[in-house]
Amino acid sequence: MFQQLIYDLMIRAYRLAIAIVSPFNGKAGKWISGRRGWREKLRNNLNTEGQKVFWVHAASLGEFEQGRPVIDMMRSEFPQCKIVLTFFSPSGYEIRKGYDKVDLVTYLPLDTRSNARDFLTIVNPSVAIFIKYEFWFNHLAELKARSIPVLLVAGRLHEKQGFFKPWGGFFRKGLSAFEHFFLQDKTSAYLLDELGFKNYTVNGDTRFDRVLAIQEEDRKFPEIEKFSGGHPTIVVGSSWPYDEILIQKYIAGKRPGSFKVIFAPHEIDKKRINEFINRSPLPAIRYSDISNSTGSESVLFIDSIGMLSHLYRYSTVAMIGGGFGAGIHNTLEAAVWSKPLVFGPRYKMFREAVDLVENGSAFPVESQMELDEILDKLLFGDSTIRELAGQMAWRYCESGQGASKQVVQYVSASI
């Protein structure tokens, strides 16, 4: 009871903190405004007409991409059912609020007991699916009280989470709401075993299914293909400022026209893009201005959302951003196009990145010198190394498919 009280106070304190900074922070402002009047919005926009409802929750955009192949497959398998998709973060909601494979996209209400009761009364889901490691304990408690099946999909647990601490009884109780855990790895299964949970399946990462589906879409950008022009090309995906500085230093000594660089930044900041273009050692252009290209540019800065996963097809080498910061971004989006990968040293938290390094398709670097050496080798050296790395990347992606199908089969048997 005491831990429940502390949790509730922390949730309300978080809400207060967001409200205080919201006038000065655009993302916080959207977090507040997006949840305003949520009960009325749900009642007005969700008409179930006696149909079964699937509720899928993702923290943000990355988790949505993991859940997306499951959602797409459920839409195909259960066309008569309603699907409600909720986000915690504005970065997921704002980009995917128009997603047409679900019936409603909305924010998850703040995790209070009264909000959880009202949300579940209005939505009345037949099944609830949480993606990866998003746990909201008042919603979970209410789901359990109503005997609504709850699944964790693409789950990944680690020993630093509260479930596995001596004081974590309240959090462990939350895990009992899950009817089944679909896990990415054996480490997560071992941790659940330690707590006495046996209701799990280690079926891998649903992102494999997603990136393979993206490849099959075969979306092309003729203007970018023209920009690349058959030259050796680096695509720097989800780049952060430090990634961009490293590449800027790399290209400083290169001859214009000998190769191309395409930046797809993690966050589109017009001021930062302008500053980079102005100080670029080689001619540079924004994607929004590409129709005005003279053909002499060596650097292209993408200032549009939703392109990256398809851009890697134009790369000779893919550099994955974030490895010199908090951690790298999605490696599978590049690997599925049979491309060798390069990234910074902070990758070991990501199982797929570790696997790609071990099988020889990815190359971690820790300094400017190491980055320069591996890029020269992959771009201008013996093509056999590059081709073999690309082949191993593709095989790794192909071997990981099928997790989404297992989830949907379980849902089908449960309803």
Disulfide bonds with the S-S distance in Angstrom:
none
